[in-house]
Amino acid sequence: MSQDRAKIAPIERKLEGNAAYEEALDELLDTAAQTVKIFDRQLTAAFNTPRRFEAMRRLLLANRNHRIQIVLHETTNLVRDCPRLIILLRQFTHGITIRQTIPTARNVYDPFAIADTGGHIHRFHYNNIRGLALYGDTAATHALLQRFAALHEASSPASLGIQAARL
């Protein structure tokens, strides 16, 4: 579906408030065809909702090559606040990664998420409730993909204190 959106004129929607950002993230997950990349300071309990769990699970089940990559500044709350995400980590060790930024990379303050190459959401600062959802602007999405790659490189696998399920 994200590929269909990329063929039409860019669609932009302003996001006002955390609820609008979280709803836009759910919609972005629903549109993802292959990959999702998420950067944030830390994940909220919204990653423990059944809707988000099912959207991520559906993406990973659709094809063994599908990926969800998450880079965070803080990971200490994940086991406590996001047990469904931990289930996905255990079930799809090949398809989902969570990394934590190294201290020198923690001066990035604008969370964003990208679905494939066709759409993204972007909050201007993690303490600011304003943001933007943008579909079909491949240049803007490509710029965020480059930023995500730099953040991914400036991070290491998160130590969550869990062990992956053994096959």
Rosetta blueprint (number, residue, H / E / L):
1 M L
2 S H
3 Q H
4 D H
5 R H
6 A H
7 K H
8 I L
9 A L
10 P L
11 I E
12 E E
13 R E
14 K E
15 L E
16 E E
17 G L
18 N H
19 A H
20 A H
21 Y H
22 E H
23 E H
24 A H
25 L H
26 D H
27 E H
28 L H
29 L H
30 D H
31 T H
32 A L
33 A L
34 Q L
35 T E
36 V E
37 K E
38 I E
39 F E
40 D E
41 R L
42 Q L
43 L L
44 T L
45 A H
46 A H
47 F H
48 N H
49 T L
50 P H
51 R H
52 R H
53 F H
54 E H
55 A H
56 M H
57 R H
58 R H
59 L H
60 L H
61 L H
62 A H
63 N L
64 R L
65 N L
66 H L
67 R E
68 I E
69 Q E
70 I E
71 V E
72 L E
73 H L
74 E L
75 T L
76 T L
77 N L
78 L H
79 V H
80 R H
81 D H
82 C L
83 P H
84 R H
85 L H
86 I H
87 I H
88 L H
89 L H
90 R H
91 Q H
92 F L
93 T L
94 H L
95 G L
96 I E
97 T E
98 I E
99 R E
100 Q E
101 T E
102 I L
103 P H
104 T H
105 A H
106 R L
107 N L
108 V L
109 Y L
110 D L
111 P L
112 F E
113 A E
114 I E
115 A E
116 D L
117 T L
118 G L
119 G E
120 H E
121 I E
122 H E
123 R E
124 F L
125 H L
126 Y L
127 N L
128 N L
129 I L
130 R E
131 G E
132 L E
133 A E
134 L E
135 Y E
136 G L
137 D L
138 T H
139 A H
140 A H
141 T H
142 H H
143 A H
144 L H
145 L H
146 Q H
147 R H
148 F H
149 A H
150 A H
151 L H
152 H H
153 E H
154 A L
155 S E
156 S E
157 P E
158 A L
159 S L
160 L L
161 G L
162 I L
163 Q L
164 A L
165 A L
166 R L
167 L L
